[in-house]
Amino acid sequence: INAEYMGQIALPRGMVLMMADVQGGSSTPGMIQKVLAWRHQDARDEAPEEWLSLGDLNRRLALDLQHLQKDSLTEPYAAVVDLFAAAPAKDWEGLSDQLPEEPPEVRIIAQRLCRSYERCLHIRGLLKHIGELCGVDIEPDHQTALADATLNVPGVFLAGVPGAGGFDALFAILLTSKSERAVDDLWAAWGATGRTTGPVCPMLVHQDPDGLLVEEPLPL
């Protein structure tokens, strides 16, 4: 996402950002260097098709989130979330038939949520493919398994590997705080099953609706 979007994206009201620390590590500078080398491999500096597709999907997802943030202040949004929060995101499209046809905003909001979920899956697939092309583990297989399992928890909207990717973290965005306990339990039990290289620890960080703040230190 280009810089012009950075000050314009906020999570819709009621959504919760969760983060997990996954034992393991990645050399972020080395990963970035390999990806940028692949990006600029064309002598004419024309970006590969995958890179352009990724940028387009990121922009479209950012626009959807902007619309959803405004939607979240309305009653139709609350009606959709009440239904969707009880089911995994992969089932939301099928549940849309249970929503009332009036007001029409209800169906529009449901479509935006389903579309954003699908776009995030597409973005993850592209990032994984780009990583394979570059020889970089942007989304390692065990992170894919953990993200997919997280998305199977009812009420989880998005999940994936943050930042430059790698082995050491995972994020999840939930429709409401009601899903937090189930995600915490999944992550806490995941490492104990031997499905990863080590423990997966839910972190205490959450979203801040005010974004980054500059604060004066308290006097000693």
MARBA-3410 file (N, C-alpha, C, O; in Angstrom, 1 decimal):
220
0.9,-1.2,0.0,0.0,0.0,0.0,0.9,1.2,0.0,1.8,1.3,0.8 ~ 0.6,2.2,-0.9,1.4,3.4,-1.0,1.2,4.3,0.2,0.2,4.1,1.0 ~ 2.1,5.3,0.4,2.1,6.1,1.6,0.7,6.9,1.7,0.3,7.2,2.8 ~ 0.1,7.2,0.6,-1.1,8.0,0.7,-2.2,7.3,1.5,-3.2,8.0,1.9 ~ -2.2,6.0,1.6,-3.2,5.3,2.3,-2.9,5.2,3.8,-3.9,4.9,4.6
-1.7,5.4,4.2,-1.3,5.1,5.6,-2.1,5.9,6.6,-2.4,5.3,7.7 ~ -2.5,7.1,6.3,-3.2,7.9,7.3,-4.7,7.7,7.2,-5.5,8.4,7.9 ~ -5.2,6.9,6.3,-6.6,6.8,6.0,-7.3,5.5,6.4,-8.5,5.4,6.2 ~ -6.6,4.5,6.9,-7.1,3.2,7.2,-7.3,3.1,8.7,-6.3,3.2,9.4 ~ -8.5,2.8,9.1,-8.8,2.5,10.5,-9.7,1.3,10.5,-10.5,1.1,9.6
-9.5,0.5,11.6,-10.4,-0.7,11.6,-11.9,-0.3,11.9,-12.1,0.7,12.6 ~ -12.8,-1.0,11.3,-14.2,-0.7,11.6,-14.5,-0.8,13.1,-13.8,-1.6,13.8 ~ -15.4,0.0,13.6,-15.8,0.0,15.0,-16.1,-1.4,15.5,-16.9,-2.2,14.9 ~ -15.6,-1.8,16.6,-15.9,-3.2,17.2,-14.9,-4.2,16.8,-14.8,-5.3,17.5 ~ -14.1,-4.1,15.7,-13.2,-5.1,15.3,-12.0,-5.0,16.2,-11.6,-4.0,16.8
-11.3,-6.2,16.4,-10.2,-6.4,17.3,-9.0,-6.9,16.5,-9.1,-7.9,15.8 ~ -7.9,-6.3,16.7,-6.6,-6.8,16.2,-5.9,-7.6,17.2,-5.7,-7.1,18.4 ~ -5.5,-8.8,16.9,-4.7,-9.7,17.8,-3.4,-10.0,17.1,-3.3,-10.1,15.9 ~ -2.4,-10.2,17.9,-1.0,-10.6,17.5,-0.5,-11.8,18.3,-0.8,-11.9,19.4 ~ 0.2,-12.6,17.6,0.9,-13.7,18.3,2.4,-13.7,18.0,2.8,-13.4,16.9
3.2,-14.1,19.0,4.6,-14.3,18.8,4.8,-15.7,18.6,4.5,-16.6,19.4 ~ 5.4,-16.0,17.4,5.7,-17.4,17.1,7.2,-17.7,17.2,8.0,-17.0,16.6 ~ 7.6,-18.6,18.1,9.0,-18.8,18.3,9.7,-19.2,17.0,9.3,-20.2,16.3 ~ 10.7,-18.5,16.7,11.4,-18.6,15.5,11.9,-17.2,15.1,11.5,-16.3,15.7 ~ 12.6,-17.1,14.0,13.1,-15.8,13.6,13.4,-15.8,12.1,13.6,-16.8,11.4
13.4,-14.6,11.6,13.7,-14.4,10.2,14.6,-13.2,10.1,14.6,-12.2,10.9 ~ 15.5,-13.2,9.1,16.4,-12.1,8.8,15.6,-11.1,7.9,15.7,-11.2,6.6 ~ 14.9,-10.1,8.5,14.1,-9.2,7.7,14.9,-8.5,6.6,14.4,-8.4,5.5 ~ 16.0,-7.8,7.0,16.7,-7.1,5.9,17.1,-8.0,4.7,17.0,-7.6,3.6 ~ 17.6,-9.2,5.0,18.0,-10.1,4.0,16.8,-10.5,3.1,16.9,-10.7,1.9
15.6,-10.7,3.7,14.4,-11.1,3.0,14.0,-9.9,2.0,13.7,-10.2,0.9 ~ 14.0,-8.7,2.6,13.6,-7.6,1.8,14.6,-7.4,0.6,14.1,-7.1,-0.5 ~ 15.9,-7.6,0.8,16.8,-7.4,-0.3,16.6,-8.4,-1.4,16.6,-8.0,-2.6 ~ 16.2,-9.6,-1.1,15.9,-10.6,-2.1,14.6,-10.3,-2.9,14.6,-10.5,-4.1 ~ 13.6,-9.8,-2.1,12.4,-9.5,-2.8,12.6,-8.3,-3.7,12.1,-8.3,-4.9
13.3,-7.3,-3.3,13.6,-6.1,-4.1,14.5,-6.4,-5.3,14.3,-5.9,-6.4 ~ 15.4,-7.4,-5.1,16.2,-7.8,-6.3,15.3,-8.5,-7.3,15.5,-8.2,-8.5 ~ 14.4,-9.3,-6.9,13.4,-9.9,-7.8,12.6,-8.8,-8.5,12.3,-8.9,-9.7 ~ 12.1,-7.9,-7.7,11.2,-6.8,-8.2,11.9,-6.0,-9.3,11.3,-5.6,-10.3 ~ 13.2,-5.8,-9.2,14.0,-4.9,-10.2,14.8,-5.7,-11.1,15.8,-5.2,-11.7
14.5,-7.0,-11.3,15.3,-7.8,-12.2,15.2,-7.5,-13.7,16.1,-7.7,-14.4 ~ 14.1,-6.9,-14.1,13.9,-6.5,-15.4,14.8,-5.3,-15.7,14.8,-4.3,-15.0 ~ 15.5,-5.3,-16.9,16.4,-4.3,-17.2,15.7,-2.9,-17.4,16.3,-1.9,-17.2 ~ 14.4,-3.0,-17.8,13.6,-1.8,-18.0,12.9,-1.3,-16.8,12.2,-0.4,-16.7 ~ 13.2,-2.1,-15.7,12.6,-1.8,-14.4,11.1,-1.9,-14.4,10.4,-1.2,-13.7
10.5,-2.7,-15.3,9.1,-3.0,-15.3,8.8,-4.0,-14.2,9.4,-5.1,-14.2 ~ 7.8,-3.7,-13.3,7.5,-4.6,-12.2,6.9,-5.9,-12.8,6.1,-5.9,-13.7 ~ 7.2,-7.0,-12.1,6.6,-8.3,-12.5,5.1,-8.2,-12.3,4.6,-7.5,-11.5 ~ 4.4,-9.1,-13.1,2.9,-9.1,-13.0,2.4,-9.4,-11.6,1.4,-8.8,-11.2 ~ 3.1,-10.3,-10.9,2.7,-10.6,-9.5,2.7,-9.4,-8.6,1.9,-9.2,-7.7
3.8,-8.6,-8.8,4.0,-7.3,-8.0,2.8,-6.3,-8.2,2.3,-5.8,-7.3 ~ 2.5,-6.2,-9.5,1.4,-5.2,-9.9,0.1,-5.7,-9.3,-0.7,-4.9,-8.8 ~ -0.2,-7.0,-9.4,-1.4,-7.6,-8.9,-1.5,-7.4,-7.4,-2.6,-7.1,-6.9 ~ -0.4,-7.6,-6.7,-0.4,-7.4,-5.3,-0.7,-6.0,-4.9,-1.5,-5.7,-4.0 ~ -0.1,-5.0,-5.6,-0.4,-3.6,-5.3,-1.9,-3.3,-5.5,-2.5,-2.6,-4.8
-2.4,-3.8,-6.6,-3.8,-3.6,-6.9,-4.8,-4.2,-5.8,-5.7,-3.5,-5.4 ~ -4.5,-5.4,-5.4,-5.3,-6.0,-4.4,-5.2,-5.2,-3.0,-6.1,-5.1,-2.3 ~ -4.0,-4.8,-2.7,-3.8,-4.0,-1.5,-4.6,-2.8,-1.5,-5.2,-2.4,-0.5 ~ -4.6,-2.1,-2.6,-5.4,-0.8,-2.7,-6.9,-1.1,-2.6,-7.6,-0.4,-2.0 ~ -7.3,-2.2,-3.3,-8.8,-2.5,-3.2,-9.2,-2.9,-1.8,-10.2,-2.5,-1.3
-8.3,-3.7,-1.1,-8.6,-4.0,0.3,-8.6,-2.8,1.2,-9.5,-2.7,2.1 ~ -7.7,-1.9,1.0,-7.7,-0.6,1.7,-9.0,0.2,1.5,-9.5,0.7,2.5 ~ -9.5,0.2,0.3,-10.7,0.9,0.0,-11.9,0.2,0.7,-12.8,0.9,1.2 ~ -11.9,-1.1,0.7,-13.0,-1.8,1.3,-13.0,-1.5,2.8,-14.0,-1.3,3.4 ~ -11.8,-1.5,3.5,-11.7,-1.2,4.9,-12.2,0.2,5.2,-12.8,0.5,6.2
-11.9,1.2,4.3,-12.3,2.5,4.5,-13.9,2.6,4.5,-14.5,3.2,5.3 ~ -14.5,1.9,3.5,-15.9,1.8,3.5,-16.5,1.1,4.7,-17.5,1.6,5.3 ~ -15.9,0.0,5.1,-16.4,-0.7,6.3,-16.3,0.1,7.6,-17.1,0.0,8.5 ~ -15.2,0.9,7.6,-15.1,1.8,8.8,-16.3,2.7,8.9,-16.8,3.0,10.0 ~ -16.7,3.3,7.8,-17.9,4.2,7.8,-19.2,3.3,8.1,-20.1,3.8,8.8
-19.2,2.2,7.4,-20.4,1.3,7.6,-20.6,0.9,9.1,-21.7,0.8,9.6 ~ -19.5,0.8,9.8,-19.5,0.3,11.2,-20.3,1.2,12.1,-20.5,0.8,13.3 ~ -20.6,2.4,11.7,-21.3,3.4,12.5,-22.8,3.3,12.3,-23.5,4.1,12.9 ~ -23.2,2.3,11.5,-24.6,2.2,11.2,-25.3,0.9,11.7,-24.6,0.0,12.1 ~ -26.6,0.9,11.8,-27.4,-0.2,12.3,-27.3,-1.4,11.3,-27.2,-2.5,11.8
-27.3,-1.2,10.0,-27.2,-2.4,9.1,-25.9,-3.1,9.3,-25.9,-4.4,9.2 ~ -24.8,-2.4,9.6,-23.5,-3.1,9.9,-23.7,-4.0,11.1,-23.2,-5.2,11.1 ~ -24.3,-3.5,12.1,-24.5,-4.3,13.4,-25.3,-5.6,13.1,-25.0,-6.6,13.7 ~ -26.3,-5.5,12.2,-27.1,-6.7,11.9,-26.2,-7.7,11.2,-26.4,-8.9,11.4 ~ -25.4,-7.3,10.3,-24.5,-8.2,9.6,-23.5,-8.9,10.5,-23.3,-10.1,10.5
-22.9,-8.1,11.4,-21.9,-8.6,12.3,-22.5,-9.6,13.3,-21.9,-10.6,13.6 ~ -23.8,-9.4,13.7,-24.4,-10.3,14.6,-24.6,-11.7,14.0,-24.4,-12.7,14.7 ~ -24.8,-11.7,12.7,-24.9,-13.0,12.0,-23.6,-13.6,11.7,-23.4,-14.8,12.0 ~ -22.7,-12.9,11.2,-21.4,-13.4,10.7,-20.5,-13.8,11.9,-19.7,-14.7,11.7 ~ -20.6,-13.1,13.0,-19.6,-13.4,14.1,-19.8,-14.8,14.7,-18.9,-15.3,15.4
-20.9,-15.4,14.4,-21.1,-16.8,14.9,-20.6,-17.9,14.0,-20.8,-19.1,14.3 ~ -20.0,-17.5,12.9,-19.6,-18.5,11.9,-18.2,-18.2,11.3,-17.8,-17.0,11.4 ~ -17.5,-19.2,10.8,-16.2,-18.9,10.2,-16.4,-18.1,8.9,-17.5,-18.2,8.3 ~ -15.4,-17.3,8.5,-15.5,-16.4,7.4,-15.8,-17.1,6.1,-16.5,-16.6,5.2 ~ -15.3,-18.3,6.0,-15.6,-19.1,4.7,-17.1,-19.4,4.5,-17.5,-19.7,3.4
-17.9,-19.3,5.6,-19.3,-19.6,5.5,-20.2,-18.3,5.3,-21.4,-18.4,5.2 ~ -19.6,-17.2,5.4,-20.4,-15.9,5.4,-21.2,-15.7,4.2,-22.3,-15.3,4.2 ~ -20.6,-16.0,3.0,-21.3,-15.8,1.8,-22.6,-16.6,1.7,-23.7,-16.1,1.3 ~ -22.6,-17.8,2.2,-23.8,-18.7,2.3,-24.8,-18.2,3.3,-26.0,-18.4,3.1 ~ -24.3,-17.5,4.3,-25.2,-17.0,5.3,-25.9,-15.7,4.9,-26.9,-15.3,5.5
-25.4,-15.1,3.9,-26.0,-13.8,3.5,-27.4,-13.9,3.1,-28.2,-12.9,3.2 ~ -27.9,-15.1,2.6,-29.3,-15.3,2.3,-30.2,-15.1,3.5,-31.4,-14.9,3.3 ~ -29.7,-15.2,4.7,-30.5,-15.1,5.9,-30.7,-13.6,6.3,-31.5,-13.3,7.2 ~ -30.0,-12.7,5.6,-30.1,-11.3,6.0,-31.3,-10.7,5.3,-31.7,-11.1,4.2 ~ -31.9,-9.7,5.9,-33.1,-9.1,5.3,-32.7,-8.3,4.0,-31.5,-7.8,3.9
-33.6,-8.2,3.1,-33.3,-7.5,1.9,-33.4,-5.9,2.0,-32.9,-5.2,1.2 ~ -34.1,-5.5,3.1,-34.2,-4.1,3.4,-33.6,-3.8,4.8,-33.9,-4.6,5.7 ~ -32.9,-2.7,5.0,-32.5,-1.8,3.9,-31.4,-2.4,3.1,-30.7,-3.4,3.5 ~ -31.2,-2.0,1.8,-30.3,-2.6,0.9,-28.8,-2.5,1.4,-28.0,-3.3,1.0 ~ -28.5,-1.6,2.3,-27.2,-1.5,2.9,-26.7,-2.8,3.6,-25.5,-3.0,3.7
-27.7,-3.5,4.1,-27.3,-4.8,4.8,-26.6,-5.7,3.9,-25.5,-6.2,4.2 ~ -27.1,-5.9,2.7,-26.5,-6.9,1.7,-25.2,-6.3,1.2,-24.3,-7.0,0.9 ~ -25.2,-5.0,1.0,-23.9,-4.3,0.5,-22.8,-4.5,1.5,-21.7,-4.8,1.1 ~ -23.1,-4.3,2.8,-22.1,-4.5,3.8,-21.6,-5.9,3.9,-20.4,-6.2,4.0 ~ -22.6,-6.9,3.8,-22.2,-8.3,3.8,-21.3,-8.6,2.6,-20.3,-9.4,2.8
-21.6,-8.1,1.5,-20.7,-8.3,0.3,-19.3,-7.7,0.5,-18.3,-8.3,0.1 ~ -19.2,-6.6,1.1,-17.9,-6.0,1.4,-17.1,-6.8,2.3,-15.9,-7.1,2.1 ~ -17.7,-7.4,3.4,-17.0,-8.2,4.3,-16.5,-9.5,3.6,-15.3,-9.9,3.8 ~ -17.4,-10.1,2.8,-17.0,-11.3,2.1,-15.9,-11.1,1.1,-15.0,-11.8,1.0 ~ -16.0,-9.9,0.4,-15.0,-9.6,-0.6,-13.7,-9.3,0.0,-12.6,-9.7,-0.5
-13.7,-8.6,1.1,-12.4,-8.3,1.8,-11.7,-9.6,2.3,-10.5,-9.7,2.2 ~ -12.5,-10.5,2.8,-12.0,-11.8,3.3,-11.3,-12.5,2.1,-10.2,-13.0,2.2 ~ -12.0,-12.6,0.9,-11.5,-13.3,-0.2,-10.2,-12.5,-0.8,-9.3,-13.2,-1.2 ~ -10.2,-11.2,-0.7,-9.1,-10.5,-1.2,-7.9,-10.7,-0.3,-6.7,-10.9,-0.8 ~ -8.1,-10.8,1.0,-7.0,-11.1,1.9,-6.4,-12.5,1.6,-5.2,-12.7,1.6
-7.2,-13.5,1.3,-6.7,-14.8,0.9,-5.9,-14.7,-0.4,-4.9,-15.4,-0.5 ~ -6.4,-13.9,-1.3,-5.7,-13.8,-2.6,-4.3,-13.1,-2.3,-3.3,-13.5,-2.9 ~ -4.3,-12.1,-1.5,-3.1,-11.4,-1.2,-2.1,-12.4,-0.5,-0.9,-12.4,-0.9 ~ -2.5,-13.2,0.4,-1.7,-14.2,1.0,-1.1,-15.2,0.0,0.1,-15.5,0.0 ~ -2.0,-15.6,-0.9,-1.5,-16.5,-2.0,-0.4,-15.9,-2.8,0.5,-16.5,-3.2
-0.6,-14.6,-3.2,0.4,-13.9,-4.0,1.7,-13.8,-3.3,2.8,-14.0,-3.8 ~ 1.6,-13.4,-2.0,2.8,-13.2,-1.2,3.6,-14.5,-1.1,4.8,-14.5,-1.2 ~ 2.9,-15.6,-0.9,3.5,-16.9,-0.8,4.2,-17.3,-2.1,5.3,-17.8,-2.2 ~ 3.5,-17.0,-3.2,4.0,-17.3,-4.6,5.3,-16.4,-4.8,6.3,-16.9,-5.4 ~ 5.2,-15.1,-4.5,6.3,-14.2,-4.7,7.5,-14.7,-3.8,8.7,-14.7,-4.3
7.2,-15.2,-2.6,8.3,-15.7,-1.8,9.0,-16.9,-2.5,10.2,-17.1,-2.4 ~ 8.2,-17.8,-3.1,8.8,-18.9,-3.8,9.6,-18.5,-5.0,10.7,-19.1,-5.2 ~ 9.2,-17.4,-5.7,10.0,-16.9,-6.8,11.3,-16.3,-6.3,12.3,-16.4,-7.1 ~ 11.3,-15.7,-5.1,12.5,-15.0,-4.6,13.3,-15.9,-3.8,14.5,-15.6,-3.5 ~ 12.9,-17.1,-3.4,13.6,-18.0,-2.5,13.5,-17.5,-1.1,14.5,-17.6,-0.3
12.4,-16.9,-0.7,12.2,-16.3,0.6,10.9,-16.8,1.2,9.9,-16.9,0.5 ~ 11.0,-17.2,2.5,9.8,-17.7,3.2,8.9,-16.5,3.7,8.9,-16.2,4.9 ~ 8.2,-15.9,2.8,7.3,-14.8,3.2,6.1,-15.4,4.1,5.8,-14.8,5.1 ~ 5.5,-16.4,3.6,4.6,-17.2,4.4,4.9,-18.6,4.5,4.5,-19.4,3.6 ~ 5.8,-19.0,5.4,6.2,-20.4,5.5,5.0,-21.4,5.7,3.9,-20.9,6.1
5.1,-22.6,5.3,4.0,-23.5,5.3,3.4,-23.6,6.7,2.1,-23.7,6.8 ~ 4.2,-23.7,7.8,3.6,-23.8,9.1,2.8,-22.6,9.5,1.9,-22.6,10.3 ~ 3.2,-21.4,9.0,2.5,-20.2,9.2,1.1,-20.2,8.4,0.1,-19.7,8.9 ~ 1.2,-20.8,7.2,0.0,-20.9,6.5,-1.0,-21.8,7.2,-2.2,-21.5,7.3 ~ -0.6,-22.9,7.8,-1.5,-23.8,8.6,-2.0,-23.1,9.8,-3.2,-23.2,10.1
-1.2,-22.3,10.5,-1.7,-21.5,11.6,-2.7,-20.5,11.2,-3.7,-20.3,11.9 ~ -2.4,-19.7,10.2,-3.3,-18.7,9.7,-4.7,-19.3,9.3,-5.7,-18.8,9.6 ~ -4.6,-20.4,8.5,-5.8,-21.0,8.1,-6.7,-21.5,9.2,-7.9,-21.4,9.2 ~ -6.0,-22.1,10.2,-6.7,-22.6,11.4,-7.4,-21.4,12.2,-8.5,-21.5,12.7 ~ -6.7,-20.3,12.2,-7.2,-19.1,12.9,-8.4,-18.6,12.2,-9.4,-18.2,12.8
-8.4,-18.7,10.8,-9.6,-18.2,10.1,-10.8,-19.2,10.2,-11.9,-18.8,9.9 ~ -10.6,-20.4,10.7,-11.7,-21.3,10.9,-12.4,-21.0,12.3,-13.4,-21.6,12.5 ~ -11.8,-20.1,13.1,-12.5,-19.7,14.3,-13.7,-18.8,14.0,-13.5,-17.8,13.2 ~ -14.9,-19.1,14.4,-16.0,-18.2,14.1,-15.7,-16.7,14.5,-15.2,-16.4,15.6 ~ -16.0,-15.8,13.6,-15.9,-14.4,13.9,-14.5,-13.8,13.5,-14.3,-12.6,13.6
-13.6,-14.7,13.0,-12.3,-14.1,12.6,-12.4,-13.7,11.1,-12.9,-14.4,10.3 ~ -12.1,-12.4,10.9,-12.3,-11.7,9.6,-11.1,-11.9,8.7,-11.2,-12.4,7.6 ~ -9.9,-11.6,9.2,-8.6,-11.7,8.4,-7.5,-12.4,9.3,-7.6,-12.2,10.5 ~ -6.6,-13.0,8.7,-5.4,-13.5,9.4,-4.2,-13.7,8.4,-4.5,-14.0,7.3 ~ -3.0,-13.5,8.9,-1.9,-13.7,8.1,-0.6,-13.4,8.8,-0.6,-13.2,10.0
0.5,-13.3,8.0,1.8,-13.0,8.6,2.1,-11.5,8.4,2.0,-11.0,7.2 ~ 2.4,-10.8,9.4,2.6,-9.3,9.3,3.9,-8.9,8.8,4.8,-9.7,8.7 ~ 4.0,-7.6,8.4,5.3,-7.1,8.0,5.9,-7.7,6.8,5.2,-7.9,5.8 ~ 7.2,-8.0,6.9,7.9,-8.6,5.7,7.7,-10.1,5.6,8.2,-10.8,4.7 ~ 6.9,-10.7,6.6,6.7,-12.1,6.5,7.7,-12.8,7.4,8.5,-12.2,8.1
7.7,-14.2,7.3,8.6,-14.9,8.0,8.0,-15.8,9.1,6.8,-16.1,9.0 ~ 8.8,-16.2,10.0,8.5,-17.3,11.0,8.0,-16.8,12.3,7.5,-17.6,13.1 ~ 8.1,-15.5,12.6,8.0,-15.1,14.0,6.8,-14.4,14.5,6.8,-14.0,15.7 ~ 5.8,-14.2,13.7,4.6,-13.5,14.2,3.4,-13.9,13.3,3.5,-14.3,12.2 ~ 2.2,-13.6,13.8,0.9,-13.8,13.1,0.0,-12.7,13.6,0.0,-12.3,14.8
-0.9,-12.3,12.7,-2.0,-11.3,13.1,-3.3,-11.9,12.8,-3.5,-12.8,11.9 ~ -4.3,-11.5,13.5,-5.7,-11.8,13.2,-6.6,-10.6,13.5,-6.3,-9.8,14.5 ~ -7.6,-10.4,12.7,-8.6,-9.3,12.9,-9.9,-10.0,13.1,-10.4,-10.7,12.2 ~ -10.6,-9.7,14.2,-11.8,-10.3,14.5,-13.0,-9.3,14.4,-12.8,-8.1,14.5 ~ -14.2,-9.8,14.0,-15.3,-8.9,13.9,-15.7,-8.3,15.2,-16.0,-7.1,15.3
-15.6,-9.1,16.3,-15.9,-8.6,17.7,-14.9,-9.2,18.7,-14.2,-10.2,18.4 ~ -14.9,-8.7,19.9,-14.1,-9.2,20.9,-14.6,-10.6,21.4,-13.8,-11.3,22.2 ~ -15.8,-11.0,21.0,-16.3,-12.3,21.5,-15.5,-13.5,21.0,-15.5,-14.6,21.6 ~ -14.7,-13.3,19.9,-13.9,-14.4,19.4,-12.5,-14.5,20.0,-11.7,-15.4,19.7 ~ -12.1,-13.5,20.8,-10.7,-13.4,21.4,-10.4,-14.7,22.1,-9.3,-15.2,21.9
-11.2,-15.2,23.0,-10.9,-16.3,23.8,-10.6,-17.5,23.0,-9.7,-18.3,23.3 ~ -11.4,-17.8,22.0,-11.2,-18.9,21.1,-9.9,-18.8,20.3,-9.2,-19.9,20.2 ~ -9.5,-17.6,19.9,-8.2,-17.5,19.2,-7.1,-17.7,20.2,-6.1,-18.3,19.9 ~ -7.2,-17.1,21.4,-6.2,-17.3,22.4,-6.0,-18.7,22.7,-4.8,-19.2,22.7 ~ -7.0,-19.5,22.8,-6.9,-20.9,23.1,-6.3,-21.7,22.0,-5.4,-22.6,22.2
-6.7,-21.4,20.8,-6.1,-22.0,19.6,-4.6,-21.8,19.5,-3.8,-22.7,19.4 ~ -4.2,-20.5,19.7,-2.7,-20.2,19.6,-2.0,-20.8,20.7,-0.9,-21.3,20.5 ~ -2.5,-20.8,21.9,-1.8,-21.3,23.1,-1.6,-22.8,23.0,-0.6,-23.3,23.4 ~ -2.5,-23.5,22.4,-2.4,-25.0,22.2,-1.7,-25.4,21.0,-1.2,-26.5,20.9 ~ -1.5,-24.5,20.0,-0.9,-24.9,18.8,0.5,-25.4,18.9,0.8,-26.4,18.3
1.4,-24.7,19.6,2.7,-25.1,19.7,2.9,-26.4,20.5,3.8,-27.2,20.2 ~ 2.0,-26.6,21.4,2.1,-27.8,22.3,1.8,-29.1,21.5,2.1,-30.2,21.9 ~ 1.1,-28.9,20.3,0.8,-30.1,19.5,1.9,-30.6,18.6,1.8,-31.6,18.0 ~ 3.0,-29.8,18.6,4.1,-30.1,17.7,4.0,-29.7,16.3,4.7,-30.2,15.4 ~ 3.0,-28.9,16.0,2.8,-28.5,14.6,3.6,-27.3,14.2,3.6,-27.0,13.0
4.4,-26.7,15.1,5.3,-25.6,14.7,6.6,-25.9,15.3,6.8,-26.9,16.1 ~ 7.6,-25.0,15.1,8.9,-25.2,15.6,9.0,-24.8,17.1,10.0,-25.0,17.7 ~ 7.9,-24.2,17.6,7.9,-23.8,19.0,6.6,-23.2,19.4,5.6,-23.3,18.7 ~ 6.6,-22.6,20.6,5.3,-22.1,21.2,4.8,-20.9,20.4,5.5,-20.2,19.8 ~ 3.5,-20.8,20.4,2.8,-19.6,19.8,2.1,-18.9,21.0,1.3,-19.4,21.6
2.6,-17.7,21.2,2.2,-16.9,22.4,1.3,-15.7,22.0,1.8,-14.8,21.4 ~ 0.0,-15.7,22.4,-0.8,-14.5,22.2,-0.1,-13.3,22.9,0.3,-13.4,24.0 ~ -0.1,-12.2,22.2,0.5,-11.0,22.8,-0.6,-10.1,23.3,-1.8,-10.2,23.0 ~ -0.2,-9.1,24.2,-1.2,-8.2,24.8,-1.5,-7.0,24.0,-2.4,-6.2,24.3 ~ -0.8,-6.8,22.8,-1.0,-5.7,22.0,-2.4,-5.8,21.3,-2.8,-6.9,20.9
-3.0,-4.6,21.1,-4.3,-4.5,20.4,-4.3,-3.3,19.5,-3.3,-2.5,19.6 ~ -5.3,-3.1,18.7,-5.4,-1.9,17.9,-5.6,-0.7,18.8,-6.1,-0.8,19.9 ~ -5.2,0.5,18.3,-5.5,1.8,18.9,-6.2,2.7,17.9,-5.7,3.0,16.9 ~ -7.4,3.0,18.3,-8.2,3.8,17.3,-7.6,5.2,17.0,-7.9,5.8,16.0 ~ -6.7,5.7,17.8,-6.0,7.0,17.6,-4.8,6.9,16.8,-4.2,7.9,16.4
-4.3,5.6,16.5,-3.1,5.5,15.7,-1.9,5.8,16.5,-1.9,5.7,17.7 ~ -0.8,6.3,15.8,0.4,6.6,16.5,0.3,8.0,17.2,-0.2,8.9,16.6 ~ 0.8,8.0,18.4,0.7,9.3,19.2,2.1,9.7,19.6,2.9,8.8,19.9 ~ 2.3,10.9,19.7,3.6,11.5,20.3,3.2,12.0,21.7,2.4,12.9,21.8 ~ 3.8,11.4,22.7,3.5,11.8,24.0,4.7,12.4,24.7,5.8,11.9,24.5
4.5,13.4,25.6,5.5,13.9,26.4,5.8,13.0,27.6,4.8,12.5,28.2 ~ 7.0,12.7,27.9,7.3,11.8,29.1,6.9,12.5,30.4,7.0,13.7,30.5 ~ 6.4,11.7,31.3,6.0,12.3,32.6,7.3,12.7,33.4,8.3,12.1,33.3 ~ 7.2,13.8,34.1,8.4,14.2,34.9,8.7,13.2,36.0,7.9,12.6,36.6 ~ 10.0,13.1,36.2,10.5,12.1,37.2,10.3,12.8,38.6,10.7,12.1,39.6
END
